[in-house]
Amino acid sequence: MVAAGAKVTVNSDDPAYFGGYMNDNIRAVQAAFHFDAVTWQRIARNSFEASFVDAAQKVAWIKRLDAVFAVDG
């Protein structure tokens, strides 16, 4: 799905009930697919773009995300 360009996100749905907290889910995805930093940046960006917050908050989060990856990348 990632390679096909789908807006993939990693989430946790009621982790106390189902297990699978965010860090657990991210580690499992990484273990299965070995994504590079660019792919993880895209997945994180997708999550912000798909969120239900207002446009200004999305822009702020994406700006911060891009800054973090610019430093690390």
mmJSON file of the N, C-alpha and C atoms, coordinates in Angstrom:
{"data_MODEL":{"atom_site":{
"group_PDB":["ATOM","ATOM","ATOM","ATOM","ATOM","ATOM","ATOM","ATOM","ATOM","ATOM","ATOM","ATOM","ATOM","ATOM","ATOM","ATOM","ATOM","ATOM","ATOM","ATOM","ATOM","ATOM","ATOM","ATOM","ATOM","ATOM","ATOM","ATOM","ATOM","ATOM","ATOM","ATOM","ATOM","ATOM","ATOM","ATOM","ATOM","ATOM","ATOM","ATOM","ATOM","ATOM","ATOM","ATOM","ATOM","ATOM","ATOM","ATOM","ATOM","ATOM","ATOM","ATOM","ATOM","ATOM","ATOM","ATOM","ATOM","ATOM","ATOM","ATOM","ATOM","ATOM","ATOM","ATOM","ATOM","ATOM","ATOM","ATOM","ATOM","ATOM","ATOM","ATOM","ATOM","ATOM","ATOM","ATOM","ATOM","ATOM","ATOM","ATOM","ATOM","ATOM","ATOM","ATOM","ATOM","ATOM","ATOM","ATOM","ATOM","ATOM","ATOM","ATOM","ATOM","ATOM","ATOM","ATOM","ATOM","ATOM","ATOM","ATOM","ATOM","ATOM","ATOM","ATOM","ATOM","ATOM","ATOM","ATOM","ATOM","ATOM","ATOM","ATOM","ATOM","ATOM","ATOM","ATOM","ATOM","ATOM","ATOM","ATOM","ATOM","ATOM","ATOM","ATOM","ATOM","ATOM","ATOM","ATOM","ATOM","ATOM","ATOM","ATOM","ATOM","ATOM","ATOM","ATOM","ATOM","ATOM","ATOM","ATOM","ATOM","ATOM","ATOM","ATOM","ATOM","ATOM","ATOM","ATOM","ATOM","ATOM","ATOM","ATOM","ATOM","ATOM","ATOM","ATOM","ATOM","ATOM","ATOM","ATOM","ATOM","ATOM","ATOM","ATOM","ATOM","ATOM","ATOM","ATOM","ATOM","ATOM","ATOM","ATOM","ATOM","ATOM","ATOM","ATOM","ATOM","ATOM","ATOM","ATOM","ATOM","ATOM","ATOM","ATOM","ATOM","ATOM","ATOM","ATOM","ATOM","ATOM","ATOM","ATOM","ATOM","ATOM","ATOM","ATOM","ATOM","ATOM","ATOM","ATOM","ATOM","ATOM","ATOM","ATOM","ATOM","ATOM","ATOM","ATOM","ATOM","ATOM","ATOM","ATOM","ATOM","ATOM","ATOM","ATOM","ATOM","ATOM","ATOM"],
"id":[1,2,3,4,5,6,7,8,9,10,11,12,13,14,15,16,17,18,19,20,21,22,23,24,25,26,27,28,29,30,31,32,33,34,35,36,37,38,39,40,41,42,43,44,45,46,47,48,49,50,51,52,53,54,55,56,57,58,59,60,61,62,63,64,65,66,67,68,69,70,71,72,73,74,75,76,77,78,79,80,81,82,83,84,85,86,87,88,89,90,91,92,93,94,95,96,97,98,99,100,101,102,103,104,105,106,107,108,109,110,111,112,113,114,115,116,117,118,119,120,121,122,123,124,125,126,127,128,129,130,131,132,133,134,135,136,137,138,139,140,141,142,143,144,145,146,147,148,149,150,151,152,153,154,155,156,157,158,159,160,161,162,163,164,165,166,167,168,169,170,171,172,173,174,175,176,177,178,179,180,181,182,183,184,185,186,187,188,189,190,191,192,193,194,195,196,197,198,199,200,201,202,203,204,205,206,207,208,209,210,211,212,213,214,215,216,217,218,219],
"type_symbol":["N","C","C","N","C","C","N","C","C","N","C","C","N","C","C","N","C","C","N","C","C","N","C","C","N","C","C","N","C","C","N","C","C","N","C","C","N","C","C","N","C","C","N","C","C","N","C","C","N","C","C","N","C","C","N","C","C","N","C","C","N","C","C","N","C","C","N","C","C","N","C","C","N","C","C","N","C","C","N","C","C","N","C","C","N","C","C","N","C","C","N","C","C","N","C","C","N","C","C","N","C","C","N","C","C","N","C","C","N","C","C","N","C","C","N","C","C","N","C","C","N","C","C","N","C","C","N","C","C","N","C","C","N","C","C","N","C","C","N","C","C","N","C","C","N","C","C","N","C","C","N","C","C","N","C","C","N","C","C","N","C","C","N","C","C","N","C","C","N","C","C","N","C","C","N","C","C","N","C","C","N","C","C","N","C","C","N","C","C","N","C","C","N","C","C","N","C","C","N","C","C","N","C","C","N","C","C","N","C","C","N","C","C","N","C","C","N","C","C"],
"label_atom_id":["N","CA","C","N","CA","C","N","CA","C","N","CA","C","N","CA","C","N","CA","C","N","CA","C","N","CA","C","N","CA","C","N","CA","C","N","CA","C","N","CA","C","N","CA","C","N","CA","C","N","CA","C","N","CA","C","N","CA","C","N","CA","C","N","CA","C","N","CA","C","N","CA","C","N","CA","C","N","CA","C","N","CA","C","N","CA","C","N","CA","C","N","CA","C","N","CA","C","N","CA","C","N","CA","C","N","CA","C","N","CA","C","N","CA","C","N","CA","C","N","CA","C","N","CA","C","N","CA","C","N","CA","C","N","CA","C","N","CA","C","N","CA","C","N","CA","C","N","CA","C","N","CA","C","N","CA","C","N","CA","C","N","CA","C","N","CA","C","N","CA","C","N","CA","C","N","CA","C","N","CA","C","N","CA","C","N","CA","C","N","CA","C","N","CA","C","N","CA","C","N","CA","C","N","CA","C","N","CA","C","N","CA","C","N","CA","C","N","CA","C","N","CA","C","N","CA","C","N","CA","C","N","CA","C","N","CA","C","N","CA","C","N","CA","C","N","CA","C","N","CA","C","N","CA","C"],
"label_alt_id":[null,null,null,null,null,null,null,null,null,null,null,null,null,null,null,null,null,null,null,null,null,null,null,null,null,null,null,null,null,null,null,null,null,null,null,null,null,null,null,null,null,null,null,null,null,null,null,null,null,null,null,null,null,null,null,null,null,null,null,null,null,null,null,null,null,null,null,null,null,null,null,null,null,null,null,null,null,null,null,null,null,null,null,null,null,null,null,null,null,null,null,null,null,null,null,null,null,null,null,null,null,null,null,null,null,null,null,null,null,null,null,null,null,null,null,null,null,null,null,null,null,null,null,null,null,null,null,null,null,null,null,null,null,null,null,null,null,null,null,null,null,null,null,null,null,null,null,null,null,null,null,null,null,null,null,null,null,null,null,null,null,null,null,null,null,null,null,null,null,null,null,null,null,null,null,null,null,null,null,null,null,null,null,null,null,null,null,null,null,null,null,null,null,null,null,null,null,null,null,null,null,null,null,null,null,null,null,null,null,null,null,null,null,null,null,null,null,null,null],
"label_comp_id":["MET","MET","MET","VAL","VAL","VAL","ALA","ALA","ALA","ALA","ALA","ALA","GLY","GLY","GLY","ALA","ALA","ALA","LYS","LYS","LYS","VAL","VAL","VAL","THR","THR","THR","VAL","VAL","VAL","ASN","ASN","ASN","SER","SER","SER","ASP","ASP","ASP","ASP","ASP","ASP","PRO","PRO","PRO","ALA","ALA","ALA","TYR","TYR","TYR","PHE","PHE","PHE","GLY","GLY","GLY","GLY","GLY","GLY","TYR","TYR","TYR","MET","MET","MET","ASN","ASN","ASN","ASP","ASP","ASP","ASN","ASN","ASN","ILE","ILE","ILE","ARG","ARG","ARG","ALA","ALA","ALA","VAL","VAL","VAL","GLN","GLN","GLN","ALA","ALA","ALA","ALA","ALA","ALA","PHE","PHE","PHE","HIS","HIS","HIS","PHE","PHE","PHE","ASP","ASP","ASP","ALA","ALA","ALA","VAL","VAL","VAL","THR","THR","THR","TRP","TRP","TRP","GLN","GLN","GLN","ARG","ARG","ARG","ILE","ILE","ILE","ALA","ALA","ALA","ARG","ARG","ARG","ASN","ASN","ASN","SER","SER","SER","PHE","PHE","PHE","GLU","GLU","GLU","ALA","ALA","ALA","SER","SER","SER","PHE","PHE","PHE","VAL","VAL","VAL","ASP","ASP","ASP","ALA","ALA","ALA","ALA","ALA","ALA","GLN","GLN","GLN","LYS","LYS","LYS","VAL","VAL","VAL","ALA","ALA","ALA","TRP","TRP","TRP","ILE","ILE","ILE","LYS","LYS","LYS","ARG","ARG","ARG","LEU","LEU","LEU","ASP","ASP","ASP","ALA","ALA","ALA","VAL","VAL","VAL","PHE","PHE","PHE","ALA","ALA","ALA","VAL","VAL","VAL","ASP","ASP","ASP","GLY","GLY","GLY"],
"label_asym_id":["A","A","A","A","A","A","A","A","A","A","A","A","A","A","A","A","A","A","A","A","A","A","A","A","A","A","A","A","A","A","A","A","A","A","A","A","A","A","A","A","A","A","A","A","A","A","A","A","A","A","A","A","A","A","A","A","A","A","A","A","A","A","A","A","A","A","A","A","A","A","A","A","A","A","A","A","A","A","A","A","A","A","A","A","A","A","A","A","A","A","A","A","A","A","A","A","A","A","A","A","A","A","A","A","A","A","A","A","A","A","A","A","A","A","A","A","A","A","A","A","A","A","A","A","A","A","A","A","A","A","A","A","A","A","A","A","A","A","A","A","A","A","A","A","A","A","A","A","A","A","A","A","A","A","A","A","A","A","A","A","A","A","A","A","A","A","A","A","A","A","A","A","A","A","A","A","A","A","A","A","A","A","A","A","A","A","A","A","A","A","A","A","A","A","A","A","A","A","A","A","A","A","A","A","A","A","A","A","A","A","A","A","A","A","A","A","A","A","A"],
"label_entity_id":["1","1","1","1","1","1","1","1","1","1","1","1","1","1","1","1","1","1","1","1","1","1","1","1","1","1","1","1","1","1","1","1","1","1","1","1","1","1","1","1","1","1","1","1","1","1","1","1","1","1","1","1","1","1","1","1","1","1","1","1","1","1","1","1","1","1","1","1","1","1","1","1","1","1","1","1","1","1","1","1","1","1","1","1","1","1","1","1","1","1","1","1","1","1","1","1","1","1","1","1","1","1","1","1","1","1","1","1","1","1","1","1","1","1","1","1","1","1","1","1","1","1","1","1","1","1","1","1","1","1","1","1","1","1","1","1","1","1","1","1","1","1","1","1","1","1","1","1","1","1","1","1","1","1","1","1","1","1","1","1","1","1","1","1","1","1","1","1","1","1","1","1","1","1","1","1","1","1","1","1","1","1","1","1","1","1","1","1","1","1","1","1","1","1","1","1","1","1","1","1","1","1","1","1","1","1","1","1","1","1","1","1","1","1","1","1","1","1","1"],
"label_seq_id":[1,1,1,2,2,2,3,3,3,4,4,4,5,5,5,6,6,6,7,7,7,8,8,8,9,9,9,10,10,10,11,11,11,12,12,12,13,13,13,14,14,14,15,15,15,16,16,16,17,17,17,18,18,18,19,19,19,20,20,20,21,21,21,22,22,22,23,23,23,24,24,24,25,25,25,26,26,26,27,27,27,28,28,28,29,29,29,30,30,30,31,31,31,32,32,32,33,33,33,34,34,34,35,35,35,36,36,36,37,37,37,38,38,38,39,39,39,40,40,40,41,41,41,42,42,42,43,43,43,44,44,44,45,45,45,46,46,46,47,47,47,48,48,48,49,49,49,50,50,50,51,51,51,52,52,52,53,53,53,54,54,54,55,55,55,56,56,56,57,57,57,58,58,58,59,59,59,60,60,60,61,61,61,62,62,62,63,63,63,64,64,64,65,65,65,66,66,66,67,67,67,68,68,68,69,69,69,70,70,70,71,71,71,72,72,72,73,73,73],
"pdbx_PDB_ins_code":[null,null,null,null,null,null,null,null,null,null,null,null,null,null,null,null,null,null,null,null,null,null,null,null,null,null,null,null,null,null,null,null,null,null,null,null,null,null,null,null,null,null,null,null,null,null,null,null,null,null,null,null,null,null,null,null,null,null,null,null,null,null,null,null,null,null,null,null,null,null,null,null,null,null,null,null,null,null,null,null,null,null,null,null,null,null,null,null,null,null,null,null,null,null,null,null,null,null,null,null,null,null,null,null,null,null,null,null,null,null,null,null,null,null,null,null,null,null,null,null,null,null,null,null,null,null,null,null,null,null,null,null,null,null,null,null,null,null,null,null,null,null,null,null,null,null,null,null,null,null,null,null,null,null,null,null,null,null,null,null,null,null,null,null,null,null,null,null,null,null,null,null,null,null,null,null,null,null,null,null,null,null,null,null,null,null,null,null,null,null,null,null,null,null,null,null,null,null,null,null,null,null,null,null,null,null,null,null,null,null,null,null,null,null,null,null,null,null,null],
"Cartn_x":[0.826,0.0,0.871,1.958,2.868,3.441,3.95,4.558,3.552,2.287,1.244,0.799,1.293,0.951,-0.264,-0.775,-1.919,-1.49,-2.415,-2.128,-2.159,-1.086,-0.952,-0.642,-1.26,-0.948,-0.797,-0.147,-0.041,-0.797,-1.694,-2.58,-2.686,-3.318,-3.69,-5.154,-5.916,-7.337,-7.612,-7.871,-8.175,-7.092,-5.849,-4.738,-4.901,-5.578,-5.756,-6.593,-7.481,-8.345,-7.69,-7.148,-6.611,-5.112,-4.421,-2.962,-2.492,-1.214,-0.731,-0.719,0.038,0.222,1.034,1.048,1.691,3.126,3.948,5.335,5.415,4.555,4.517,4.146,3.157,2.703,3.778,4.443,5.512,6.655,7.041,8.108,7.723,6.478,6.02,6.034,5.597,5.619,7.062,7.945,9.345,9.977,9.688,10.236,9.748,8.522,7.953,8.398,8.546,8.755,10.079,10.789,12.098,12.051,11.079,10.94,12.122,12.459,13.511,12.893,13.743,13.286,12.318,12.541,11.648,10.241,10.147,8.83,8.161,8.919,8.334,7.889,8.635,8.207,6.882,6.744,5.512,4.348,4.575,3.527,3.098,4.063,3.723,2.961,3.421,2.729,1.29,1.127,-0.217,-1.125,-0.588,-1.41,-1.862,-0.98,-1.374,-2.394,-2.16,-3.093,-4.473,-4.525,-5.8,-6.491,-5.817,-6.392,-7.567,-8.341,-9.521,-9.263,-8.003,-7.701,-7.817,-7.842,-7.982,-6.718,-6.875,-5.796,-4.54,-4.697,-3.53,-2.722,-3.391,-2.679,-1.96,-2.608,-1.96,-0.672,-0.755,0.423,1.538,1.192,2.192,2.859,2.06,2.619,3.508,3.065,3.854,5.144,5.08,6.294,7.296,6.83,7.703,8.263,7.427,7.862,8.971,8.758,9.758,11.057,10.959,12.172,12.939,12.233,12.895,13.592,12.936,13.55,14.677,14.612,15.704,16.962,16.81,17.955,18.516,17.622,18.056,18.486,17.936,18.189,19.422],
"Cartn_y":[-1.19,0.0,1.255,1.215,2.36,2.591,1.535,1.652,2.122,1.802,2.209,3.646,4.282,5.681,5.914,4.856,5.029,5.838,6.586,7.379,6.468,5.743,4.791,5.541,5.121,5.626,4.436,4.659,3.634,4.179,3.365,3.823,2.774,3.178,2.222,2.469,1.411,1.517,0.854,1.674,1.176,0.219,0.73,-0.156,-0.879,-0.286,-0.962,-2.241,-2.232,-3.398,-4.385,-3.874,-4.737,-4.977,-4.206,-4.229,-3.383,-3.386,-2.651,-1.155,-0.689,0.748,1.253,2.557,3.127,2.636,2.715,2.283,0.811,-0.011,-1.432,-1.602,-0.843,-0.951,-0.482,0.612,1.117,0.112,-0.448,-1.455,-2.67,-3.096,-4.259,-3.962,-2.782,-2.398,-2.345,-1.746,-1.653,-3.039,-3.924,-5.278,-6.019,-5.766,-6.463,-5.87,-4.536,-3.889,-3.148,-2.891,-2.219,-0.902,-0.057,1.235,2.14,2.979,3.977,5.243,6.194,7.426,8.21,8.215,8.943,8.367,7.057,6.414,6.729,6.696,7.034,8.491,9.369,10.766,10.867,10.135,10.144,9.595,8.524,7.935,8.921,9.571,10.565,11.735,12.212,13.316,12.902,11.689,11.203,11.276,10.913,10.92,12.321,13.302,14.685,15.169,14.839,15.252,14.627,13.408,12.713,13.052,13.796,14.09,15.061,15.144,15.992,17.358,17.748,19.07,20.115,21.376,22.436,22.551,23.216,23.317,23.959,24.968,25.648,24.693,23.845,22.882,21.845,21.394,20.452,21.052,22.292,22.963,23.04,23.383,23.5,22.154,21.101,19.767,19.306,19.525,19.104,19.911,21.184,22.012,21.465,21.112,20.548,19.198,18.362,17.065,17.241,18.121,18.35,18.876,19.713,20.234,19.114,18.219,17.101,16.208,15.894,15.027,15.739,17.043,17.79,17.718,17.761,17.674,16.268,15.281,13.885,13.336,13.886,13.334,13.849],
"Cartn_z":[0.0,0.0,0.0,0.764,0.797,-0.597,-1.221,-2.545,-3.594,-3.393,-4.333,-4.119,-3.052,-2.805,-1.928,-1.294,-0.388,0.824,1.399,2.602,3.824,4.01,5.111,6.398,7.488,8.827,9.761,10.883,11.923,13.127,13.663,14.728,15.831,16.906,17.937,18.261,18.331,18.603,19.936,20.936,22.27,22.764,22.889,23.232,24.564,25.522,26.804,26.639,25.669,25.43,24.473,23.363,22.316,22.42,23.268,23.252,22.079,21.826,20.664,20.844,21.812,21.953,20.764,20.525,19.34,19.151,20.174,20.012,19.632,20.216,19.854,18.38,17.947,16.56,15.585,15.92,15.053,14.981,16.116,16.107,15.27,15.363,14.592,13.094,12.716,11.3,10.797,11.59,11.177,11.051,11.993,11.936,10.69,10.297,9.14,7.806,7.75,6.451,6.296,7.383,7.323,6.554,6.895,6.223,6.522,5.555,5.762,6.366,6.701,7.352,6.479,5.177,4.263,4.318,4.376,4.458,5.784,6.878,8.184,8.234,7.602,7.54,6.789,5.69,4.903,5.73,6.466,7.295,8.383,9.017,10.04,9.431,8.271,7.59,7.253,6.763,6.45,7.673,8.833,10.042,10.392,10.217,10.477,9.457,8.19,7.138,7.324,7.846,8.027,9.346,10.197,11.513,11.396,12.466,12.481,13.106,13.246,13.789,12.683,13.088,12.097,11.238,10.103,9.115,9.69,10.533,11.111,11.986,12.749,13.587,12.729,11.663,10.756,10.19,9.742,9.184,10.22,11.453,12.519,12.785,12.876,13.139,11.991,10.763,9.597,9.518,9.827,9.835,10.853,12.034,13.073,12.629,12.058,11.549,10.52,9.569,8.532,9.119,10.141,10.797,11.492,12.151,12.832,11.816,10.719,9.729,8.974,8.847,8.197,9.045,10.356,11.275,11.266,11.332,11.393,10.045,8.966,7.646,7.051],
"occupancy":[1.0,1.0,1.0,1.0,1.0,1.0,1.0,1.0,1.0,1.0,1.0,1.0,1.0,1.0,1.0,1.0,1.0,1.0,1.0,1.0,1.0,1.0,1.0,1.0,1.0,1.0,1.0,1.0,1.0,1.0,1.0,1.0,1.0,1.0,1.0,1.0,1.0,1.0,1.0,1.0,1.0,1.0,1.0,1.0,1.0,1.0,1.0,1.0,1.0,1.0,1.0,1.0,1.0,1.0,1.0,1.0,1.0,1.0,1.0,1.0,1.0,1.0,1.0,1.0,1.0,1.0,1.0,1.0,1.0,1.0,1.0,1.0,1.0,1.0,1.0,1.0,1.0,1.0,1.0,1.0,1.0,1.0,1.0,1.0,1.0,1.0,1.0,1.0,1.0,1.0,1.0,1.0,1.0,1.0,1.0,1.0,1.0,1.0,1.0,1.0,1.0,1.0,1.0,1.0,1.0,1.0,1.0,1.0,1.0,1.0,1.0,1.0,1.0,1.0,1.0,1.0,1.0,1.0,1.0,1.0,1.0,1.0,1.0,1.0,1.0,1.0,1.0,1.0,1.0,1.0,1.0,1.0,1.0,1.0,1.0,1.0,1.0,1.0,1.0,1.0,1.0,1.0,1.0,1.0,1.0,1.0,1.0,1.0,1.0,1.0,1.0,1.0,1.0,1.0,1.0,1.0,1.0,1.0,1.0,1.0,1.0,1.0,1.0,1.0,1.0,1.0,1.0,1.0,1.0,1.0,1.0,1.0,1.0,1.0,1.0,1.0,1.0,1.0,1.0,1.0,1.0,1.0,1.0,1.0,1.0,1.0,1.0,1.0,1.0,1.0,1.0,1.0,1.0,1.0,1.0,1.0,1.0,1.0,1.0,1.0,1.0,1.0,1.0,1.0,1.0,1.0,1.0,1.0,1.0,1.0,1.0,1.0,1.0,1.0,1.0,1.0,1.0,1.0,1.0],
"B_iso_or_equiv":[0.0,0.0,0.0,0.0,0.0,0.0,0.0,0.0,0.0,0.0,0.0,0.0,0.0,0.0,0.0,0.0,0.0,0.0,0.0,0.0,0.0,0.0,0.0,0.0,0.0,0.0,0.0,0.0,0.0,0.0,0.0,0.0,0.0,0.0,0.0,0.0,0.0,0.0,0.0,0.0,0.0,0.0,0.0,0.0,0.0,0.0,0.0,0.0,0.0,0.0,0.0,0.0,0.0,0.0,0.0,0.0,0.0,0.0,0.0,0.0,0.0,0.0,0.0,0.0,0.0,0.0,0.0,0.0,0.0,0.0,0.0,0.0,0.0,0.0,0.0,0.0,0.0,0.0,0.0,0.0,0.0,0.0,0.0,0.0,0.0,0.0,0.0,0.0,0.0,0.0,0.0,0.0,0.0,0.0,0.0,0.0,0.0,0.0,0.0,0.0,0.0,0.0,0.0,0.0,0.0,0.0,0.0,0.0,0.0,0.0,0.0,0.0,0.0,0.0,0.0,0.0,0.0,0.0,0.0,0.0,0.0,0.0,0.0,0.0,0.0,0.0,0.0,0.0,0.0,0.0,0.0,0.0,0.0,0.0,0.0,0.0,0.0,0.0,0.0,0.0,0.0,0.0,0.0,0.0,0.0,0.0,0.0,0.0,0.0,0.0,0.0,0.0,0.0,0.0,0.0,0.0,0.0,0.0,0.0,0.0,0.0,0.0,0.0,0.0,0.0,0.0,0.0,0.0,0.0,0.0,0.0,0.0,0.0,0.0,0.0,0.0,0.0,0.0,0.0,0.0,0.0,0.0,0.0,0.0,0.0,0.0,0.0,0.0,0.0,0.0,0.0,0.0,0.0,0.0,0.0,0.0,0.0,0.0,0.0,0.0,0.0,0.0,0.0,0.0,0.0,0.0,0.0,0.0,0.0,0.0,0.0,0.0,0.0,0.0,0.0,0.0,0.0,0.0,0.0],
"pdbx_formal_charge":[null,null,null,null,null,null,null,null,null,null,null,null,null,null,null,null,null,null,null,null,null,null,null,null,null,null,null,null,null,null,null,null,null,null,null,null,null,null,null,null,null,null,null,null,null,null,null,null,null,null,null,null,null,null,null,null,null,null,null,null,null,null,null,null,null,null,null,null,null,null,null,null,null,null,null,null,null,null,null,null,null,null,null,null,null,null,null,null,null,null,null,null,null,null,null,null,null,null,null,null,null,null,null,null,null,null,null,null,null,null,null,null,null,null,null,null,null,null,null,null,null,null,null,null,null,null,null,null,null,null,null,null,null,null,null,null,null,null,null,null,null,null,null,null,null,null,null,null,null,null,null,null,null,null,null,null,null,null,null,null,null,null,null,null,null,null,null,null,null,null,null,null,null,null,null,null,null,null,null,null,null,null,null,null,null,null,null,null,null,null,null,null,null,null,null,null,null,null,null,null,null,null,null,null,null,null,null,null,null,null,null,null,null,null,null,null,null,null,null],
"auth_seq_id":[1,1,1,2,2,2,3,3,3,4,4,4,5,5,5,6,6,6,7,7,7,8,8,8,9,9,9,10,10,10,11,11,11,12,12,12,13,13,13,14,14,14,15,15,15,16,16,16,17,17,17,18,18,18,19,19,19,20,20,20,21,21,21,22,22,22,23,23,23,24,24,24,25,25,25,26,26,26,27,27,27,28,28,28,29,29,29,30,30,30,31,31,31,32,32,32,33,33,33,34,34,34,35,35,35,36,36,36,37,37,37,38,38,38,39,39,39,40,40,40,41,41,41,42,42,42,43,43,43,44,44,44,45,45,45,46,46,46,47,47,47,48,48,48,49,49,49,50,50,50,51,51,51,52,52,52,53,53,53,54,54,54,55,55,55,56,56,56,57,57,57,58,58,58,59,59,59,60,60,60,61,61,61,62,62,62,63,63,63,64,64,64,65,65,65,66,66,66,67,67,67,68,68,68,69,69,69,70,70,70,71,71,71,72,72,72,73,73,73],
"auth_comp_id":["MET","MET","MET","VAL","VAL","VAL","ALA","ALA","ALA","ALA","ALA","ALA","GLY","GLY","GLY","ALA","ALA","ALA","LYS","LYS","LYS","VAL","VAL","VAL","THR","THR","THR","VAL","VAL","VAL","ASN","ASN","ASN","SER","SER","SER","ASP","ASP","ASP","ASP","ASP","ASP","PRO","PRO","PRO","ALA","ALA","ALA","TYR","TYR","TYR","PHE","PHE","PHE","GLY","GLY","GLY","GLY","GLY","GLY","TYR","TYR","TYR","MET","MET","MET","ASN","ASN","ASN","ASP","ASP","ASP","ASN","ASN","ASN","ILE","ILE","ILE","ARG","ARG","ARG","ALA","ALA","ALA","VAL","VAL","VAL","GLN","GLN","GLN","ALA","ALA","ALA","ALA","ALA","ALA","PHE","PHE","PHE","HIS","HIS","HIS","PHE","PHE","PHE","ASP","ASP","ASP","ALA","ALA","ALA","VAL","VAL","VAL","THR","THR","THR","TRP","TRP","TRP","GLN","GLN","GLN","ARG","ARG","ARG","ILE","ILE","ILE","ALA","ALA","ALA","ARG","ARG","ARG","ASN","ASN","ASN","SER","SER","SER","PHE","PHE","PHE","GLU","GLU","GLU","ALA","ALA","ALA","SER","SER","SER","PHE","PHE","PHE","VAL","VAL","VAL","ASP","ASP","ASP","ALA","ALA","ALA","ALA","ALA","ALA","GLN","GLN","GLN","LYS","LYS","LYS","VAL","VAL","VAL","ALA","ALA","ALA","TRP","TRP","TRP","ILE","ILE","ILE","LYS","LYS","LYS","ARG","ARG","ARG","LEU","LEU","LEU","ASP","ASP","ASP","ALA","ALA","ALA","VAL","VAL","VAL","PHE","PHE","PHE","ALA","ALA","ALA","VAL","VAL","VAL","ASP","ASP","ASP","GLY","GLY","GLY"],
"auth_asym_id":["A","A","A","A","A","A","A","A","A","A","A","A","A","A","A","A","A","A","A","A","A","A","A","A","A","A","A","A","A","A","A","A","A","A","A","A","A","A","A","A","A","A","A","A","A","A","A","A","A","A","A","A","A","A","A","A","A","A","A","A","A","A","A","A","A","A","A","A","A","A","A","A","A","A","A","A","A","A","A","A","A","A","A","A","A","A","A","A","A","A","A","A","A","A","A","A","A","A","A","A","A","A","A","A","A","A","A","A","A","A","A","A","A","A","A","A","A","A","A","A","A","A","A","A","A","A","A","A","A","A","A","A","A","A","A","A","A","A","A","A","A","A","A","A","A","A","A","A","A","A","A","A","A","A","A","A","A","A","A","A","A","A","A","A","A","A","A","A","A","A","A","A","A","A","A","A","A","A","A","A","A","A","A","A","A","A","A","A","A","A","A","A","A","A","A","A","A","A","A","A","A","A","A","A","A","A","A","A","A","A","A","A","A","A","A","A","A","A","A"],
"auth_atom_id":["N","CA","C","N","CA","C","N","CA","C","N","CA","C","N","CA","C","N","CA","C","N","CA","C","N","CA","C","N","CA","C","N","CA","C","N","CA","C","N","CA","C","N","CA","C","N","CA","C","N","CA","C","N","CA","C","N","CA","C","N","CA","C","N","CA","C","N","CA","C","N","CA","C","N","CA","C","N","CA","C","N","CA","C","N","CA","C","N","CA","C","N","CA","C","N","CA","C","N","CA","C","N","CA","C","N","CA","C","N","CA","C","N","CA","C","N","CA","C","N","CA","C","N","CA","C","N","CA","C","N","CA","C","N","CA","C","N","CA","C","N","CA","C","N","CA","C","N","CA","C","N","CA","C","N","CA","C","N","CA","C","N","CA","C","N","CA","C","N","CA","C","N","CA","C","N","CA","C","N","CA","C","N","CA","C","N","CA","C","N","CA","C","N","CA","C","N","CA","C","N","CA","C","N","CA","C","N","CA","C","N","CA","C","N","CA","C","N","CA","C","N","CA","C","N","CA","C","N","CA","C","N","CA","C","N","CA","C","N","CA","C","N","CA","C","N","CA","C","N","CA","C","N","CA","C"],
"pdbx_PDB_model_num":[1,1,1,1,1,1,1,1,1,1,1,1,1,1,1,1,1,1,1,1,1,1,1,1,1,1,1,1,1,1,1,1,1,1,1,1,1,1,1,1,1,1,1,1,1,1,1,1,1,1,1,1,1,1,1,1,1,1,1,1,1,1,1,1,1,1,1,1,1,1,1,1,1,1,1,1,1,1,1,1,1,1,1,1,1,1,1,1,1,1,1,1,1,1,1,1,1,1,1,1,1,1,1,1,1,1,1,1,1,1,1,1,1,1,1,1,1,1,1,1,1,1,1,1,1,1,1,1,1,1,1,1,1,1,1,1,1,1,1,1,1,1,1,1,1,1,1,1,1,1,1,1,1,1,1,1,1,1,1,1,1,1,1,1,1,1,1,1,1,1,1,1,1,1,1,1,1,1,1,1,1,1,1,1,1,1,1,1,1,1,1,1,1,1,1,1,1,1,1,1,1,1,1,1,1,1,1,1,1,1,1,1,1,1,1,1,1,1,1]
}}}
